[in-house]
Amino acid sequence: MEMQFKKIIDLKLNQKVVFIRSDMNVPVKDGIITDDTRIKASLPTIKYALDNGAKVIVATHFGRPREGECQMQDSVAPITNKLSQLLNIQINLISTMPNKIEFTNSNLVMLENVRCNVGEKSNSNELGKQYASLCDVFVHDAFATAHRKEASTDSIGRNAKEVCAGILMGQELDALSKVMVTPKTPVVAIVGGSKVSTKLTILSNLSDKVDVLVVGGGILNTFLLVMGYEIGNSLAELDLLNEAKQIIDRMTKRGAKIPLPHDVVVAKSFSADAVTTIKNINNLDDDDMILDIGPEFAKQVANIIEKSGTIIWNGPVGVFEFDAFSQGTKVIADSIANSKGFSLAGGGDTIAAINKFGIFDKVSYVSTAGGALLEFLEGKKLPAIDLLEQNGR
């Protein structure tokens, strides 16, 4: 069933006070922002509200301060300054939680780091009421926090007069809906990583939904063991063989596929300058380490992706950080970039691979949400989605 929720573009904002919960938790060194990607990602919602006559309160978390205290290093002042530069607007930073906001220099103010407020992490209803009393509309635009229940992301919405998704949040949820709720078939998921244990719930959830599940990295080695292959000295999780077998059996029973490689790239050591060899999966030595999928299997996966209506990508299929073991991931990245299907990619290593191979603008949607994305792919109902749907159309 498709998600139903209000978006900021559905509302009349003129003369209303809008509280936008953004995620501007950016890296700062010596008071200087070293990567302003998250700030720039928040701009469309802020600009939309201002352009449509709203008075805007922006709030974000930053770092991990102790509640009730706000040291200099905890302050969002550098973020406020950067936002002011990007918008070319003077922005007042409200240092303590007010009972009312005074818009004096412009129609935009910023609250101090919400994590400095007592009750933020515990989702205090009292604090949520205090936030909600400041505004007419609460706009949730921080998908990266969608898996958490905190006062500035959840209880504010339980107490606000009106609740909606910001532009960034709406884009995230629309993309997730396209791959998990109303996907165009066939659906292929590529899930890589070093350990099955970190992706077990995702693999289990996807195994009931996708037509093809491609596994890579250490996860692949565990699945190869289940199917009776010798994997030499490769990383695998012997205690999760039963869980991997259940996933294979479940997919086989409903006619879905988990393709396994005939060829792999191996080395005797885990290093950037290791001597690499392409081997048939049946001919591995005891000291061989599988560090990438082979070129023939990579072509096979590329062919699957080419024919797919929906592609979900979470995790590289080899040790892509080392050029010698990056070709499998590169072939997959290039095939996703050239695919006509809708593609969603996310996760730290996945984004690093996307950037390495220069395909960011060719993936239909790249999610930078981390934990929230993983929990959604695991099939969990995220608190932010629950909040927005309760205040739906």
N, C-alpha and C positions, 0 to 999 in steps of 0.2 A: 504494500500500500504506500503510495507516494506521500512524502512528508508535506504537511500543510502548515504554513506559518506566515506571519506578516513580515514584509520587508519594509525598510525605511522608505522606499520609493512608492509604497502604497498609501503613505500617510500625508496629511496636510500639516506642515510644520511651522507655518508662518506665525510669528509671535509666541511660539512655544519654547519652553526650556527643555533641551534635549541632553540627556546624560549618556555619553558614548563610552562604553567600556571597551577600550582597545587593548591590544597586546603590543606594547612598545618596550618589552624587556630586552633591551639591546646591550651588546658588550661595550663597556666603558673602561678606558685605561687612562689614568691620570687626568680624569675629568673630560677626556675626549672620546666621543663615540667612534668606534672603529668599524662599525657596520650599521648603516641606518635603514636596512631593507625593511624591517618591521614598521618603522615609522612611516616610510613611503607607502607601504601596503595599507596603512590606516588612513591615508589622505583622502581617497575617494569618498568615504562616508562622511568625514568631517566637512569637506568641501560641499558635498550635497546638502548637508544640513544648513550650512551658512548661506549657500546660494538660494535656499528656499525659505529664508527669513527666520531661521531659528536662532536662539541663543544657545550656545553649546558649552557643556561641561565635558572635558575629556579626562578619563581616569585610566591608569595602568598600574600593574605591579612592576617592581624592579628589584632584582636580586632577592636576597633572603634576610631582610632585617628582623630584628626582634620586635614583636608587637609592643606598642606603647612607647617605642623609642624611634627617633629618626636622626641618625648621625649624618654628617655631611656626605659620606660615601653612599648613603641610602637615598639621597634626594633625587627626584626626577628633574632637577634644575637643568642638567645638560640636555635632557630630552625636550624640555619646554623650550629651551633656546633653539635647538635644531628645528623643532616644529614651527617656531616663530619665523625662522629663516625660510623654511620651505613654503610657508603660506604667505610670507611677507605681511604678517599681522602681529601686533603687540599682544602678548599673552601674559596675563597675570597668573602667577603660581600661588595657589591658596595653600598656605603652609599648615593650617590646622583645620579640622573638620568644622565647617560653618553650619549655622542654622538656616542661613539664607545666602544666596550668591548675589553679589553686586557686580554687574557688568559695567565697568567704568571706561576702560580704554578701548575695548572692542567687544564683540559678541562672542568671544571665546576665552574661556579660562581653563586652567588645568589644576586638578587636585594633586596634592602631594601623594607620594607612593602609598597605594591603598594597603599594602602589607604592613605599613607602620601602624595601622589602626587596630585597636584591641577588638577582637571578635571577627576579624576578616577571615582567617583560615578556618575558624569553627563555624562559619556561615551564620553568624549571630543575626537573629531576626531584628533585634534592636538596632544594630548597625545598618541592616538592610533598610529598615524604616527611615533611618536618618538620611541615607543616600536617596531613597525614593522621594522624600519630602522636598528635595532640592529641584525636582524636575517634573515635567508633564509627561515625558516619554523616556523610557529606558531602551537604549539601543545596544544590543549585545553584538559586538564585532570582534570578539577575541576567541576564535575557534580553537586556538592552541590551549585554551583553558576549559574547553567544552566538557572535558571529562571530570572537572572538579566542581564541587559545590562550595563556593565561597560567598561572602556577603556582597561583594561587588559584581558577582556573576550570577548569583542565584537568589538569595533572599531579597535583594533589591527588586528583582522581577516579580517576586511574590507580593510585593507591596506597592509596586508602581501602578500609576493610572493606566498606562498603555505600554506594551512591550513589543519590540520588533527586532528583526535581524538587520545588522548593518550590511553594507555592500559586500565586504570581504566574507563575512559569515554566510551570507546568502549564496555567494559563489561556491564556497566550500560545500555547503549542504546540497546545492544543486548538483555539483560534481559527484558527491557521494551517492546521491539518489540515482544518478545515471548508471553507476557501476554496480550498486547493491540492491536497489529497489526496482528500477525499471530498465535493466540493461538490455542493449541490443545484442542478440546472440549471433554466433557463438561467443562465449565468455572465456577468456584465458587469464589466468593469474600466474605471475612469475614471482616466486617467493624465495629469496636467498638469505644467506646469513650463516654464521658459524655454528649455531646451535639450534636443534629442534625445540629445545626447552623454551627458548625465548619467543618462538613463533608457533608453539603447539596449538594454542587456542585459535590463532588466525588460520592455520592450516586446517584445523578441524571444522571451523565455520565455513571456510571457502570450499571445502570438499563437498559440502551439501549444495553448493550454489553454482560452481563454475563447470564448464565443459571440459577444460583442460587445465591441469595444475602442473606447472613446471617448477621443480625445486632445484636449487643450486647451492654451492658452498658446502659447508659441513653438513647441512640438512640433507643434501643429495647423498652424501656418503652413508648416512644412517639408513636412508631408503634403499640404497644399493645392497647394504648388508641384509636387510629384510628379504630382498629378492634373491639372496643366495650368492651374491658376488663377493669375491675377495677384494678388499680395498687397500691392501698393503699397510702402510704406516699412516694412513689418512685419519684426520680428525673425525670422530663419530661418537654418538652417545648410546652405549650399549643398553643403558637402563630405559631407553625410550623406544626400543625396537617394537614392543607390543603396540604402543600408541601409533607408531608409523604404519604398522601392518593394518590396524583398524581403519586408518585413513585410506590406505590403498584398497582395502576390501569394500569400504563404503562407496568409493568412487566407481570401482569395477562393477558393483552390484547395480548401479543406476546407469551404466554405460558411459561414464565419464572416464577420462584418461589421465594417467601420470606417466608421460614419456620418460624413459631413462636412456642415457647415452650409450652408444657403442664405442665411442672414442672419448678419451680424456687427456688433459695435459698434466703431466706428472713431473716431479723433481725429487731429488734425494734430500733436499733441505729447504727450509722456509726462509728464503732470502731473495732480494731483488736481483742478484746476479747468479742465481742458481741455474744450472744447465737444465733446459727443459726438453721433454720428449713427449711426442703424441703417441699414445698407446691404445690398443684395443682393450676394452674393459676386462676381457678375459685373460689378459696376458700381463698382469701387474706383478712386479717383484715385491717381496716382503717389506723392502725399505722404500718403496715408492709412496709419494704423497700426492694425492689428487688435489690440484690447486686451481683448476679451471676446467670447463667443459671443452670437448674437442671441437674442431672446425666443422666436422660433418654434422654433429648434433646441434651446433649453433645454427647451421643452415636449416636444419629440421625445425628448430624453434622459430626461426625467422619466417619460415613458410606458414607455420601455425598462426603467428601474429598477423601476417599479411591477410589471412582469411578471417580474422576475428572481427566481431562487431564491437567488443568491449575488451579493454586490456587493463589489468590491475598489476602494478609493478611495485614490489616492496623488497628490496635487497638485491645486491649484485650476485652473479652466479659463480664468481671466482675471486681471487685475490687481486682485484682490479687496481689496487694501489701500486702494484708492481707491474710494469709494462708487459713483462713476459707472460703474465697470467691475466691480462686485461681483455684479450681479444673476444672471449665469449660474451662478456658483458657489453663490449663495444658493438658486436653484431646485434645483440638484443636491443641496445639503445638505438642503433640506426634503424632497425626494423620498426620499432615503435614510432620513431620520428617520421617514417615514411608511410605508416599505416593510415588507412582511411577510417579505421575504427576510433571510438572514443577512448582515450587513454588517461588513466589517473596514476600518478606516481607519487610516492612519499616515503619518508624515513630518512634519517641523516646520511647513511651510506648511499642510498639511492640518489639523493640530491647531489652528493659529492660526485657520483658517477655521471649524472646528467650534466653537471658543470664541466667535468673533465672532457666529455665527448661533445660538448657544445650543442646540446639539443633542447635546452630549457624552453625555448620559444616554440618547439615543435611537438611538445607533449601537450595534450589537450588541457590538462590541469595538473599542476605540481602543487601538492599540499606540503606546507612547511610546519604542519601542526604537531608532528612527533607523537607524543603519547595519546592525544585525542584521536588521531587517525588510526593508530594501532588498536585502540579499544573499540572503535567503530568497526574495523575489519574483523575484530573478534566477535562481533555480534552483540556487543553491549549497548544498552540504551544510554546515551550520554545525557547528563543533567541539562545541558544547554538545549538539546533538542527537545527534551521533555518540557522544559519551561516554554520554549517558543511554540510548541504544538498546543500546549494548554491555552496559549494566548493567540491561537491561529485565526485564520480568516473568519 
